[in-house]
């Protein structure tokens, strides 16, 4: 009986050791959807009609130059090793206009919602107009992007959006429109402002880049709102011209799903490059290879990161009245993850005992995840307040905002008036437009 009992113990111990070795050494299967998300960099884009590609050659209409830009990009793209080490070449920057650097931080090109900005712009009008004239080729090319059909961003390891340049273009064109209003070129100013908002809205709706999503919120507050209110105060405002660009956001526009997928793909490539670097720099001995298998599981890492990103995707059942609650759930989930890593490090490391390096690499590569939905709700609310102010005289606003149809899309609460501003509250912040 004792012998039989010992055999059972030995068999159990062997089975346990085999199971332990498997858990510590074996990687898991890559989830099919994880692989699909990772493949977005390998998808071709519409070369001739891509806004990001055209931004690389901004202000240079010469076909020889634009062809050279395309060839340079494709050459760098072909040289990029998806499954190996990342190249050490710096990515191409777009808009890629070196002369912008002298003016991006200049107080001459400031936010028009600031009274001090308007005063300084008027005081330096002569010089600013010279700068605007010098950049006309870039502005013309920039505004022509309304004609393109694709706003997909380029491979971020090969070409990156330069946010400073990108935002400066909107500010530069907004300043030009300001002077057109001042100088009485009203119809041109109206058409240009409508086209500028339309272009920004297309980037916001169709691009898979985080920065372009943010830009519409920033520009609406700092550029479009003051210009629209100036137009209404100075001229007969053509509301019909702006109906399309100021319409409420639909759920497809609100969704940041494509941005999350692109962010996942970028971080996934960095994780694969990290593994390649560790393997290349290891001694190559059997012990080293076993150690690598013990502490780093590529598919476990990618699947784990996929689960975190998937939780950020906007599901089909969420609508405007439920968006803020969904947004709060995202914030709670991000906080719980952060708290687990910081306040319970032992538990966190035990959960990743078979993938210590992979989990650490993922945490280092991934920035703290950004929840855009609160800011998007505020943007949509600002558009709603703007349409109210542009649609009604000041004397009629008080009566109009009592109508149910003007209740906030996200909270169901009616707007209110504070010190000659019509406001709506989103998460304890008042979104206001002067009337």
N, C-alpha and C positions, 0 to 999 in steps of 0.2 A: 504493500500500500504506500509505503514511504517512497519507494522507487518510482511508482506511478505519479505520486504527487510531485516529486522532483522533476520528472519529465515534463509535466504540465507547466511547472514554473520556468523550466528552461525554454520550452516552446513559446510560452508567453513573453519571456524576456527577449528572445530572438525576434519575435513578431513586433514587439514594442520598439526594439532598436531599428528594425527595418523601416517601420512606420516613421520613426523619428528622423532617420536618415533621409527618407523620401520627403518629409515635410521641410527639412532644412536644405536639401540640395535641389529638389525638383522645382522647375518653374511650372506655371499653369498655362493653359491655352489662352491665347489672345482673343478677347471678345470680338466677334465679327464687326459690331458697330464701332468699337475702338479702332479697328483697322481702317474702317471707312472714314472716320474723322481724321486719321493720320494722313490719308491720301490726298487731302485737299491741296497740298503744295504741288502735287503731280498733275493736277488738272490744268489743261490749257485754258488760256483766256483769249478774248477777242483782241488780238494785237492791234489791229487798225482802229478799233473803236473802244479803247479802254482809257478811262479818265486818268488812272494812276500812271499809265505809260505816257500819256500826253503831258502830264504835269512834269515829267522828267525833261521834256524839251520845251518847257514854257518860254514863250517869247522868241523862239527860233523857228520860223515857219519854213526855212530852207529844207527841202526834202533830203538833201545830202546829210544835213545835221541830224534830222529825225531818224533817218535810216541808220546812222552811226549809233544813235542811242539804242535803237532796237537791237542792233547787232551786239553791242556791248552787254546789254541786259541778258540776251539769250546765251552769249558766251559764258557769262558768269553763272547763269542758271545751269548750263550743261556741266560746268565744273563743280557744281555743288554736289557733294556726296551725301545722299539722303540717309544712307545706312552706316556711314562711317564718321570720320572726324569732320567737323565743320571747318570750312576754309577760314584763313586769318585775314582775308581781305575785308576792308570796311564796306558795308552795303552802300549802294547808290542812294543818294538823298533826293527826294522830290518834295516840293517844286524845284529845287536845284537852281536857284537864282542867287548868285553870290552877292550881288549888290544889295540884296534885302538886308544883309547883316548890319549895314550902317543905320537902318531906320527902324528895325524891329523893336528895339527898346527906346526909341526916341519919344519924348513926351509930345512931339508934334503929332504923332499918330496915336491918339489916346481913345478911351471909351467915351462915346458921345452921350451916354446917359449921365455923365459927370458935368456939372455946370462949369467947373474950372477948365475942363477939356474944351468945351465949346468956346469959352473966352479966349483960350490960347490959340485954338485953330483959327479963329477970326483974326487975331492979332498977327499971326504968321501966315496969312492967306497967300500972299504973293509968293513966298518961298515954297510952301506946300504945293501950290499949283504947278510949280516948275518940276517938283519931284514926281507928281502924278503924271505930268506930260512925259517925263523920261521913261516911266514904266508903262506907257500905253500898249506897247507890243505884248507885254506879259498880261495886262488886264484884258486885252482883246482875246488872247488865247484862253485865258482863264474863263471868261464868260462864255466862250464857245463850247465849253464842256457841257452846257445844257443840251447840246446836240448829240452827245455820245450815248451809247446804249448800255455800256457795261461800267459799273463802278466797283468791280471787285478789286481788292488790293493785290499788290504783287507779293511774291515770296519775300517775307520780311528778313530773311537771311541775305537776300540779294539786293533788295531795294526797300527803303523805309520812308514812311511819311515824315516830313519835318514839320512838326506841329507849329513851330514859331512862324515859319514861312507861310504855312497854310492859313493860319489865322490872320497873318498880316495882309494877305491878299483880300480877305473880306473887309478888313479895316481900311485898306487903301481904297477899295472901290466904294465903301460907305462914305469915306471922306470926300471922294469925288462927287457923289450924289448930294452930299451936304452943300457943296459949293454950287452945284447946279440949281438947287432950290433957292439958295441965297441970290444967285444971279438971274433968276427968273426963267431958267430952262426947265419949266415945270413938267411938261410932258415927257421929256427925256429922263428926268429924274424919276418920275413915276414908273416908266417902263424899265429903267435900269434896276430900280429897287425891287420891283416884282421879279425880274429875272435873277437877281442876286439871291433873294430868299428861295426861289425855286431851285437854284443850283445847290444851295446849302441843304435844302430839304431832300434833294435827290441823293446827295452824299449820306445824309442821315438815314434815309429809307433803304438805300440799295447797297451801300458799302458794308463790308464785313470788318471794318476797322474801328477800334474803340475810340480813337481820337476824333474821327468824323462824326461819331454819335454825340460826343461831348460838344463839338463845335457849334451845333445848332442851338443848344441851350445858351451857350455863352454869347453868341452873336445876336440872338433874339433880344436878350436883355440889354446888351451894350451898344448895339448898332441899329437893329431894325425898329425896336420900339421907339427910341428917340426920333428917328427919321420919319416914321409913320405919324407920330404925334405932331412933328413939325409941319409935315405936309398938310395935315388936317387944319392946323392953326393958320397956315399961310395961304392955302388954296382951297378950291372946291375939291374935296377928296373923292376920287373915283373908287368907291368901295367894290364895285363889280370886278375891277381889274385885279384885286387882291383876294378875291373869294377863294380861289383854289389854293394859293400858297399859305393862307391863314386858316384853312379849314381844320377841324379837329383831327388829331392823330387817329389812325385806325390801328387795330391790334397788330397787324403785320409790321407797321412802322414802329410801334412800341417795342416789339420783340427784339431782344439782343442775342437771340440764339446763334445766329451766324458768327457773331463776334466771339462767343464762348467757344464755338467749334474751332475757329481759327487760332484762338489763344491756346486751346488744348493741343492743336497740331504743332504749334511752335514749341511748346514746352516738351512735347513728346519727342521732337527731333533733338532737343537739347539733352534729354535723358538718354537717348540712343547714342548720342555723341559722347556723353559721359561714360557710358559703358565701354565704348570703343577706346576711349582714352585710358581707362583703367586697365583694359586688357593689353593695350600697347605698352604701357609703362610697367606692367608686372614682369616678374623675373622669368615667367614661362615654365617654372618647375611644376611638378605634379601637385605639390603642397599649395603652391600659389593658385593654381587653377581650381583646386578644391575649395580654397578659401574664398575665391571670387564667387563660386557657385553658392557658397554658404551665406554670404552677406548681401548678394546682389541678384535679384530676380527681375529681369527686364519686363516680362509680361505682367507679373504681379504689380510692379510699379505703375505700368501704363494703365492697367485695369482699375487700380485703386484711384489714380488721378482721373480716369474717365468717370468713375462714380461720383467724385466730387464736382466735376464740371456738369454732369448730367443733372445734378440736383439744382443747378442754377437756370436750367432751361425753362422758358415760359411755356407751360402746357396749354393745350387748346381750350381747356375749360375756364381759364382765367379771363375775366373781362374787366372793364374799367372799374366797376364798383368793388371788385375783389382784388385789384392789383396791389393796393397798399398792404393788405393783409398778407398776400403772397410775398411782397417785398420784405415785410417784417419777419416772415419765416426764413427767408434767405439770410437776413442779418443774424437771426438767432442761431442758424446752422453754422454760419461762419464763426460766430463767437464761441459756440460749443467746441468746434474743432480747435480753435486757438487756445481755449482754456485747457483742453485735454493735453495739448503739447506743453503748455507752460506750467500748469498747476498739478498735472499728474504725469510727469515725464516717465516715471517707472512703468505705469500702466501702458503708456503710449509705446515705449520701447519693447515691452513684453508682447504687445499685439503685433509688433513688426520684427519679432525675434528672427524670423527666417528671411528677412529682407531689410536689414539694418541700414545698409548703405543706400539702397534704392529709396527707402522712405525718407532718409535724410536728404538725398539729392533732390527728390521731388519737392520737399519743403523749402529747400534753398532756391530752386529754380522758379517755383510758382510765387508770383507776387501775392500779397493779400488780395483775395478776390474782391472785385469791385461790383457792387450792386447798383445798377444804373436806374432802376425803376422808380425810385423816389425822385430823382432829378427829372426823369421823363414826365412823371405826373405833374411836376411843377412847370415844366415847359408847356405841356398841353393846357394847363390852367392859365398860364400867361397868355397863350394864344386866345383862349376864351375871353379873358379880360380885355385884350386888345380889340377883339371884334366887337365887344359891347361898347367900348369907348368910341370906336370908329363908326359904329352904326347909329348911335343916338346922340342927341344934344345933351349937354350937361343938365339941363332942366328936366329932361325926360328919363335920365338914368335911374333916379331914385325909385320911380314907379316901375320901370322896366325890370329891375333886378328882383322884384317881388314875384315875378312870374316863375312857375315851376320849371319851365324849359331852360332857364338860365342857371339852374342849380349846378353845383360843381359835379363833374362827371365821376369823381372818385370818392367824394364824401357825401354827396347828396345835399349838402348845405348851400343855401343861397349866398350870393356875394353880399358884401357890406361896404359902406362908405366910411373912409377915415381921412380927414383933412384933405378934401378934394382929390382923393384917390379911391378908385373902386378896387376892392381886395377880395381875395378868397384864400382860405387857410388850408395848407397841406402840412400835416405833421408839425403843428405849432409854428409854422412859418407863414407869414402873410405874403402872398404874391399880389403886388399892387401895380396899377397903371393910373397915371394922373389923367384927369379929364378937364 
